């Protein structure tokens, strides 16, 4: 098993020094979903949620979250993200919205955490906007599905 890079020789938490790493093109894609009652999904799709266009707001929230990841997760480096794309796909059986975030950077460290944070916050935003009609929504299955770039190369999850 690989040694944890966020711990020093004494086992204390530290931010990894990436100053000697090469700048490479890196991309990470994450996915998750928010399950809900069928009537909630119908309200979202019909743009009948009182707080506004759920998909537009969730997309912007996911983008903002990717950009703020280093402020939320202590050991993440601040990155000059070059692209964030959020896809929200409604599905009927079971009623849910599938969330996908793809984040890109040219940098010394990857954007896996930024992609997963974008998915989580997009899901939380959907919950917030729809909670008046459905408090039983469940956000879950947030996972990295692929990443490329950097010393560790490419990862593709088998789904």
C-alpha positions as CSV (number, residue, x, y, z in Angstrom):
1,X,0.0,0.0,0.0
2,X,1.3,3.5,-0.8
3,X,2.4,5.8,2.0
4,X,0.1,8.7,2.8
5,X,1.6,11.8,1.3
6,X,-0.3,14.2,3.7
7,X,1.6,13.0,6.7
8,X,5.1,13.9,7.7
9,X,7.7,11.5,9.3
10,X,6.1,12.1,12.7
11,X,2.6,11.4,11.4
12,X,1.5,15.1,11.5
13,X,-0.8,16.5,8.8
14,X,0.9,18.6,6.1
15,X,0.2,20.0,2.7
16,X,2.3,18.2,0.1
17,X,5.1,20.2,-1.5
18,X,4.4,20.2,-5.2
19,X,7.0,22.8,-6.2
20,X,9.2,20.3,-8.0
21,X,6.4,18.6,-9.9
22,X,5.9,19.3,-13.6
23,X,3.0,21.3,-14.9
24,X,0.7,18.9,-16.9
25,X,-2.8,19.0,-18.3
26,X,-5.0,17.3,-15.8
27,X,-8.7,16.4,-15.9
28,X,-11.0,14.6,-13.4
29,X,-14.6,13.5,-13.8
30,X,-16.8,12.7,-10.8
31,X,-20.4,11.5,-10.6
32,X,-23.2,11.3,-8.0
33,X,-26.9,11.4,-7.8
34,X,-29.8,12.8,-5.8
35,X,-32.8,10.5,-5.4
36,X,-36.2,12.0,-4.9
37,X,-40.0,11.5,-5.2
38,X,-41.3,11.3,-8.8
39,X,-43.4,14.4,-8.1
40,X,-40.3,16.4,-7.1
41,X,-38.5,15.5,-10.3
42,X,-41.6,16.5,-12.3
43,X,-41.6,19.9,-10.6
44,X,-37.9,20.4,-11.3
45,X,-38.4,19.5,-15.0
46,X,-41.5,21.7,-15.3
47,X,-39.5,24.6,-13.7
48,X,-42.2,24.8,-11.0
49,X,-39.9,25.0,-8.0
50,X,-40.6,28.2,-6.2
51,X,-37.0,29.1,-5.7
52,X,-36.2,29.1,-9.4
53,X,-34.6,27.1,-12.1
54,X,-33.1,24.2,-10.1
55,X,-30.7,23.0,-12.8
56,X,-29.3,26.4,-13.6
57,X,-28.6,27.3,-9.9
58,X,-27.2,23.8,-9.2
59,X,-24.8,24.1,-12.2
60,X,-23.5,27.5,-11.0
61,X,-23.2,26.2,-7.5
62,X,-21.1,23.2,-8.7
63,X,-18.8,25.5,-10.7
64,X,-18.4,27.8,-7.7
65,X,-17.7,24.8,-5.4
66,X,-14.9,23.5,-7.7
67,X,-13.2,26.9,-7.5
68,X,-13.5,27.0,-3.7
69,X,-12.3,23.5,-2.9
70,X,-9.0,24.5,-1.4
71,X,-10.9,26.7,1.1
72,X,-13.1,23.7,2.2
73,X,-10.6,20.8,2.2
74,X,-7.6,21.7,4.3
75,X,-4.8,19.9,2.3
76,X,-6.0,20.9,-1.2
77,X,-3.8,23.3,-3.1
78,X,-5.4,26.4,-4.6
79,X,-5.6,25.8,-8.3
80,X,-6.1,28.0,-11.4
81,X,-8.9,25.8,-12.8
82,X,-9.3,26.3,-16.6
83,X,-12.7,24.5,-17.0
84,X,-15.6,23.1,-15.1
85,X,-18.5,21.4,-16.7
86,X,-21.6,20.2,-14.8
87,X,-24.1,17.9,-16.4
88,X,-27.5,17.3,-14.7
89,X,-29.5,14.4,-16.1
90,X,-33.0,13.6,-14.9
91,X,-33.9,9.9,-14.7
92,X,-37.3,8.4,-14.0
93,X,-36.9,4.9,-12.4
94,X,-36.0,5.5,-9.7
95,X,-36.6,9.3,-9.8
96,X,-33.3,11.0,-9.5
97,X,-31.0,13.6,-11.0
98,X,-27.6,12.2,-12.0
99,X,-24.8,14.8,-11.5
100,X,-21.5,14.8,-13.4
101,X,-18.6,17.3,-13.0
102,X,-15.6,17.5,-15.3
103,X,-12.8,19.7,-14.1
104,X,-9.7,20.7,-16.0
105,X,-6.4,22.4,-15.0
106,X,-2.9,22.8,-16.3
107,X,-1.0,22.5,-13.0
108,X,1.2,20.5,-10.6
109,X,-1.6,18.7,-8.8
110,X,-4.8,17.0,-9.9
111,X,-8.4,18.1,-9.7
112,X,-10.1,15.0,-8.3
113,X,-11.3,16.8,-5.2
114,X,-12.6,19.7,-7.1
115,X,-14.7,17.4,-9.3
116,X,-16.1,15.6,-6.3
117,X,-16.8,18.8,-4.4
118,X,-18.6,20.2,-7.5
119,X,-20.9,17.1,-7.6
120,X,-21.6,17.3,-3.8
121,X,-22.5,20.9,-3.8
122,X,-24.6,20.6,-6.9
123,X,-26.6,17.9,-5.1
124,X,-26.8,20.0,-1.9
125,X,-28.1,22.9,-4.0
126,X,-30.8,20.7,-5.6
127,X,-31.8,19.5,-2.1
128,X,-31.9,23.1,-0.8
129,X,-34.1,24.3,-3.6
130,X,-36.5,21.4,-3.3
131,X,-36.7,20.7,0.4
132,X,-40.0,22.5,0.8
133,X,-41.6,19.7,-1.3
134,X,-39.4,16.7,-0.5
135,X,-37.3,16.4,2.6
136,X,-36.6,12.7,2.0
137,X,-34.2,13.3,-1.0
138,X,-30.9,11.4,-0.7
139,X,-27.6,12.6,-2.1
140,X,-25.1,9.8,-2.7
141,X,-22.8,7.7,-4.8
142,X,-20.3,10.5,-5.2
143,X,-17.2,9.0,-6.8
144,X,-14.3,9.7,-9.0
145,X,-14.9,8.0,-12.4
146,X,-11.8,9.1,-14.2
147,X,-8.7,11.2,-14.0
148,X,-5.7,11.8,-16.3
149,X,-2.4,13.7,-16.1
150,X,0.3,13.8,-13.6
151,X,2.8,11.2,-12.3
152,X,0.1,8.6,-11.4
153,X,-1.3,8.6,-14.9
154,X,-4.8,7.7,-15.9
155,X,-7.5,6.1,-13.7
156,X,-10.8,4.9,-15.0
157,X,-13.4,3.4,-12.7
158,X,-15.0,0.2,-13.9
159,X,-18.7,0.9,-13.4
